[in-house]
Amino acid sequence: MKHGSPMALIGVAVAVAAIAPVASAQASPLARSSPAKSAAAWAPVPYRNAELSVPGGWLVESPQEWSCGFRRPDGMIFSGARPKLPKGQGCGLAASLAWMLPAGHLPKGIRHRKPTEVINGIPVYRLPSGQGSVRYLVPELGVRVGASGPLARRVLATLNRSPLSIVRRRARSGGVPAGWSRHRFGGVRFATPPSWRQRREDQWATCGTGLDSGTLLLINATKPPLALPCPYQPPTAAAIAAQPGLTVVTGKYAARSVAEKYPHCQVRHGAKICLSAVTGQGGALSAVLIFSVSRPHHHAGTFFLLGLPGRGARARAIFDSIRLARR
């Protein structure tokens, strides 16, 4: 097992197959694992502004993480990638497939045409496809989606807006719900649901997505991040499903602990908020919004990892509650 930075990719070699880099953000060493959802139940898989739901046992494939060599799964969903695996790995595709890709060039006037269908209030336009598969262009969400196999139409019928799209939308939110807990940490004020547990630590030191379900984890990183060998878990839709939670990291080793790049910045409520480069790119980190908060024209010193479960309403309220603390 090869280790990079805590939030970087880990390459895993398995005797029965070559498995490409696996996303590995870290969480608290005392964090309790969230109960795994049943592989039989369906789980949402987000990509950018879109989301499809598939049976929980399906493998999630993305450019950041290719997985194969296990018992052949019942299905695979490709998030941000075409439905094919890298050559030379000795792995085959499942009988049922789904995929989400950037929309690419939109035909002129497409939004004024009558859609083929409206799925959960979202207009979709049928695209040419091979036998046994269905493809749609979804201009409103900026993606193309498709599926093949016996569950193709059932999967596409789950098309919806991702929680990320709800958190990032420009419309005015309803504000912080009454009764929420208010916090101040790392020079930032924010709010969370009152039922969440709260823990404090001084080191970033485990594997996972950086979250413990239903927990506000505050890390004052006075120690360098601790690199641990991380057990490999196949990235099924159920295993990487989003969990409610928030981790906030500040202190001397905060940037080194979270170890992301933040190219997408905007000023909100007087604070400079910069989204990480992995935002919406699919794979294991698609269920977490990673961003930095600082004063305008200052280097970031406080970093947030926000879970994006459900329809995104709670995550949106937390995101909108962020303000700079008064000096």
C-alpha positions as CSV (number, residue, x, y, z in Angstrom):
1,M,0.0,0.0,0.0
2,K,1.4,3.4,-1.0
3,H,0.5,6.5,1.0
4,G,0.3,10.1,-0.2
5,S,-1.1,13.0,1.7
6,P,-4.0,12.3,4.0
7,M,-6.6,13.4,1.5
8,A,-4.7,12.1,-1.5
9,L,-5.1,8.9,-3.4
10,I,-4.0,5.5,-2.1
11,G,-2.9,2.9,-4.6
12,V,-4.1,-0.6,-3.6
13,A,-2.8,-3.9,-5.2
14,V,-4.9,-7.0,-4.8
15,A,-3.7,-10.4,-5.9
16,V,-6.7,-11.0,-8.1
17,A,-6.7,-7.6,-9.8
18,A,-5.0,-4.3,-10.2
19,I,-7.1,-1.6,-8.5
20,A,-6.3,2.0,-9.4
21,P,-6.1,4.8,-6.9
22,V,-8.7,4.9,-4.2
23,A,-9.8,8.2,-2.6
24,S,-8.9,8.3,1.1
25,A,-9.9,11.3,3.2
26,Q,-9.3,10.8,6.9
27,A,-11.5,11.2,9.9
28,S,-11.2,11.0,13.7
29,P,-9.4,8.0,15.2
30,L,-12.2,7.7,17.7
31,A,-15.0,8.0,15.1
32,R,-17.5,5.2,15.2
33,S,-18.3,3.7,11.8
34,S,-21.7,4.6,10.4
35,P,-24.0,1.5,10.0
36,A,-23.6,0.2,6.5
37,K,-26.7,0.3,4.3
38,S,-28.0,-2.9,3.0
39,A,-26.6,-3.8,-0.4
40,A,-30.2,-4.7,-1.5
41,A,-31.5,-1.2,-0.7
42,W,-31.0,1.5,-3.3
43,A,-28.5,4.3,-2.7
44,P,-28.0,7.7,-4.4
45,V,-24.8,8.3,-6.4
46,P,-24.1,12.0,-7.1
47,Y,-22.1,13.6,-9.9
48,R,-22.0,17.4,-10.2
49,N,-25.6,18.7,-10.1
50,A,-27.1,15.3,-10.9
51,E,-27.9,12.2,-9.0
52,L,-29.0,8.6,-9.9
53,S,-29.9,5.9,-7.4
54,V,-28.9,2.3,-7.9
55,P,-28.9,-0.9,-5.8
56,G,-26.5,-0.5,-2.9
57,G,-24.3,-3.4,-4.0
58,W,-23.4,-1.8,-7.4
59,L,-19.8,-0.7,-7.7
60,V,-19.2,3.1,-8.2
61,E,-16.5,3.7,-10.8
62,S,-14.9,7.1,-11.4
63,P,-11.7,8.5,-13.0
64,Q,-10.3,8.8,-9.4
65,E,-11.1,5.2,-8.5
66,W,-11.4,2.1,-10.7
67,S,-12.3,-1.1,-8.9
68,C,-12.4,-4.7,-10.2
69,G,-11.3,-8.2,-9.3
70,F,-13.9,-8.9,-6.8
71,R,-16.9,-11.2,-7.3
72,R,-18.5,-9.7,-10.4
73,P,-21.1,-7.2,-9.1
74,D,-24.7,-7.1,-10.3
75,G,-24.1,-3.6,-11.6
76,M,-21.7,-0.7,-12.0
77,I,-22.4,3.0,-12.1
78,F,-19.8,5.3,-13.8
79,S,-19.6,8.7,-12.3
80,G,-17.9,11.2,-14.6
81,A,-16.6,8.4,-16.9
82,R,-17.8,6.3,-19.8
83,P,-19.0,2.8,-19.0
84,K,-15.8,1.0,-19.6
85,L,-12.8,-0.1,-17.6
86,P,-9.1,0.5,-18.2
87,K,-7.5,-2.1,-20.5
88,G,-5.2,-4.7,-19.2
89,Q,-6.8,-5.2,-15.8
90,G,-8.5,-8.5,-16.6
91,C,-11.9,-7.2,-15.4
92,G,-15.2,-7.2,-17.2
93,L,-18.3,-5.1,-17.0
94,A,-21.4,-6.0,-15.1
95,A,-24.6,-7.0,-16.7
96,S,-26.3,-3.8,-15.6
97,L,-24.6,-0.4,-16.1
98,A,-25.4,3.3,-15.5
99,W,-23.3,6.4,-16.2
100,M,-23.3,10.2,-15.8
101,L,-21.1,12.5,-17.9
102,P,-20.7,16.2,-18.6
103,A,-23.4,17.4,-21.0
104,G,-20.8,18.8,-23.4
105,H,-22.0,20.9,-26.3
106,L,-25.7,21.7,-26.1
107,P,-27.7,21.8,-29.4
108,K,-28.8,25.4,-30.1
109,G,-32.3,26.1,-28.7
110,I,-32.5,22.7,-26.9
111,R,-34.2,24.3,-23.9
112,H,-37.0,25.5,-26.0
113,R,-37.8,22.1,-27.5
114,K,-40.4,19.8,-26.1
115,P,-38.6,17.3,-23.9
116,T,-38.8,13.5,-24.4
117,E,-39.8,13.1,-20.8
118,V,-39.9,15.0,-17.5
119,I,-38.3,13.0,-14.6
120,N,-38.8,14.4,-11.1
121,G,-39.5,17.8,-12.6
122,I,-36.4,17.7,-14.8
123,P,-36.8,17.8,-18.6
124,V,-34.7,15.2,-20.4
125,Y,-34.1,14.6,-24.1
126,R,-33.5,11.2,-25.6
127,L,-30.2,10.6,-27.3
128,P,-29.4,7.9,-29.9
129,S,-28.2,4.7,-28.1
130,G,-27.3,1.1,-28.7
131,Q,-29.6,-1.9,-28.3
132,G,-30.6,-2.4,-24.7
133,S,-29.5,1.0,-23.5
134,V,-31.1,4.4,-22.9
135,R,-29.4,7.8,-22.9
136,Y,-30.7,11.2,-22.0
137,L,-29.3,14.7,-22.3
138,V,-30.2,16.8,-19.2
139,P,-29.4,20.5,-20.0
140,E,-30.9,21.7,-16.7
141,L,-28.3,19.7,-14.7
142,G,-25.5,20.0,-17.3
143,V,-25.1,16.2,-17.7
144,R,-25.8,13.2,-20.0
145,V,-27.0,10.1,-18.3
146,G,-27.5,6.6,-19.5
147,A,-28.1,3.0,-18.5
148,S,-28.2,-0.5,-19.9
149,G,-29.4,-3.8,-18.7
150,P,-32.7,-5.0,-17.1
151,L,-32.8,-2.1,-14.6
152,A,-32.0,0.6,-17.1
153,R,-35.3,2.4,-17.0
154,R,-35.8,2.0,-13.3
155,V,-32.4,3.6,-12.7
156,L,-33.0,6.5,-15.0
157,A,-36.4,7.1,-13.4
158,T,-34.5,8.1,-10.2
159,L,-32.7,11.1,-11.8
160,N,-32.7,14.1,-9.5
161,R,-30.8,17.1,-8.4
162,S,-27.8,16.3,-6.3
163,P,-27.5,17.7,-2.7
164,L,-24.4,19.7,-4.0
165,S,-26.7,21.6,-6.5
166,I,-29.0,22.5,-3.6
167,V,-26.1,23.7,-1.4
168,R,-24.6,25.8,-4.2
169,R,-27.8,27.3,-5.7
170,R,-28.0,31.1,-5.7
171,A,-31.6,31.4,-4.4
172,R,-32.1,32.7,-0.9
173,S,-32.2,30.0,1.7
174,G,-34.6,29.8,4.7
175,G,-31.8,30.7,7.1
176,V,-30.7,28.8,10.2
177,P,-33.6,26.7,11.7
178,A,-34.8,27.6,15.1
179,G,-33.1,25.7,17.9
180,W,-29.9,24.9,16.1
181,S,-26.6,25.1,18.0
182,R,-24.2,28.0,17.3
183,H,-20.4,27.5,17.2
184,R,-17.3,29.6,16.9
185,F,-14.1,27.8,15.9
186,G,-11.0,28.8,13.8
187,G,-12.2,32.3,13.5
188,V,-15.5,31.2,11.9
189,R,-19.1,31.2,13.2
190,F,-21.5,28.5,12.0
191,A,-24.5,26.4,13.1
192,T,-25.4,22.7,13.3
193,P,-28.4,20.6,14.2
194,P,-28.8,20.4,18.1
195,S,-28.9,16.6,18.1
196,W,-25.3,16.2,16.7
197,R,-22.6,15.1,19.1
198,Q,-19.5,17.3,19.4
199,R,-15.9,16.2,19.8
200,R,-12.5,17.9,19.8
201,E,-9.1,16.6,18.8
202,D,-5.6,17.9,18.0
203,Q,-4.7,15.6,15.1
204,W,-6.1,14.4,11.8
205,A,-5.5,10.7,12.0
206,T,-7.7,8.1,10.4
207,C,-9.3,6.7,7.2
208,G,-12.7,7.5,5.7
209,T,-14.5,10.5,4.3
210,G,-13.5,12.8,7.1
211,L,-16.9,12.5,8.8
212,D,-18.6,10.6,11.6
213,S,-22.3,10.4,11.2
214,G,-24.3,12.9,13.3
215,T,-21.1,14.5,14.7
216,L,-19.4,17.9,14.7
217,L,-15.7,17.2,14.9
218,L,-13.5,20.2,15.7
219,I,-9.8,19.6,15.1
220,N,-7.1,22.1,16.2
221,A,-4.3,20.5,14.3
222,T,-1.4,21.2,16.6
223,K,0.3,17.9,15.4
224,P,1.2,16.7,11.9
225,P,-1.4,14.4,10.4
226,L,-0.9,10.7,11.3
227,A,-0.7,8.4,8.2
228,L,-2.4,5.1,8.9
229,P,-2.7,2.0,6.7
230,C,-6.3,2.1,5.5
231,P,-8.3,-1.1,5.0
232,Y,-9.7,-1.3,1.5
233,Q,-13.5,-1.3,1.1
234,P,-15.0,-1.9,-2.3
235,P,-16.7,1.4,-3.3
236,T,-20.2,0.3,-3.6
237,A,-23.1,2.7,-3.7
238,A,-24.2,1.8,-0.2
239,A,-20.6,2.1,1.2
240,I,-20.0,5.6,-0.1
241,A,-23.5,7.0,0.6
242,A,-23.4,10.4,2.2
243,Q,-23.6,10.8,6.0
244,P,-24.8,13.8,8.0
245,G,-21.8,15.4,9.8
246,L,-19.3,18.3,9.8
247,T,-15.6,18.3,10.4
248,V,-13.8,21.7,10.9
249,V,-10.0,21.8,10.9
250,T,-7.8,24.7,11.9
251,G,-4.4,25.1,13.5
252,K,-0.7,24.8,12.4
253,Y,-1.1,21.6,10.4
254,A,-4.7,22.2,9.1
255,A,-3.8,22.7,5.4
256,R,-1.4,19.8,5.5
257,S,-4.0,17.6,7.1
258,V,-6.8,18.3,4.6
259,A,-4.3,18.5,1.7
260,E,-6.6,19.7,-1.1
261,K,-6.4,22.5,-3.7
262,Y,-9.1,25.2,-3.7
263,P,-9.4,26.9,-7.1
264,H,-13.1,28.0,-6.9
265,C,-13.5,31.0,-4.7
266,Q,-16.3,33.4,-3.9
267,V,-17.1,35.9,-1.2
268,R,-20.2,35.1,0.8
269,H,-21.4,37.2,3.8
270,G,-17.9,38.8,3.9
271,A,-16.0,35.5,4.0
272,K,-13.9,34.1,1.2
273,I,-15.1,30.5,0.6
274,C,-13.1,28.3,-1.7
275,L,-14.3,24.9,-2.9
276,S,-11.8,22.1,-3.4
277,A,-10.9,20.9,-6.8
278,V,-12.6,17.5,-6.2
279,T,-16.0,19.2,-5.8
280,G,-18.7,17.2,-7.7
281,Q,-16.2,15.1,-9.6
282,G,-17.7,11.7,-8.5
283,G,-16.4,8.8,-6.6
284,A,-15.9,8.4,-2.8
285,L,-15.6,12.1,-2.1
286,S,-18.7,13.2,-4.0
287,A,-20.8,12.8,-0.8
288,V,-18.6,15.4,1.0
289,L,-18.2,19.2,0.3
290,I,-14.7,20.3,1.1
291,F,-14.0,24.0,1.3
292,S,-11.8,26.6,3.0
293,V,-12.9,29.8,4.8
294,S,-10.8,32.9,5.3
295,R,-10.9,36.7,5.2
296,P,-10.7,38.2,1.7
297,H,-7.1,38.5,0.5
298,H,-5.9,36.2,3.3
299,H,-4.6,32.6,3.1
300,A,-7.0,30.0,4.2
301,G,-6.5,28.7,7.8
302,T,-9.8,26.9,8.5
303,F,-11.2,24.0,6.4
304,F,-14.6,22.4,6.4
305,L,-15.8,18.9,5.4
306,L,-19.6,18.9,5.1
307,G,-21.7,15.8,4.5
308,L,-24.2,16.0,1.7
309,P,-27.0,13.4,2.6
310,G,-30.6,13.4,1.6
311,R,-31.8,16.3,-0.6
312,G,-29.2,18.7,0.8
313,A,-31.5,21.0,2.9
314,R,-29.6,20.6,6.1
315,A,-26.2,20.9,4.4
316,R,-27.4,24.1,2.7
317,A,-28.5,25.6,6.1
318,I,-25.1,24.8,7.6
319,F,-23.2,26.3,4.5
320,D,-25.3,29.4,4.6
321,S,-24.7,29.9,8.4
322,I,-21.0,30.5,7.9
323,R,-19.7,33.9,8.9
324,L,-16.4,35.3,10.0
325,A,-16.1,35.6,13.7
326,R,-15.7,39.2,15.0
327,R,-12.2,40.0,16.1
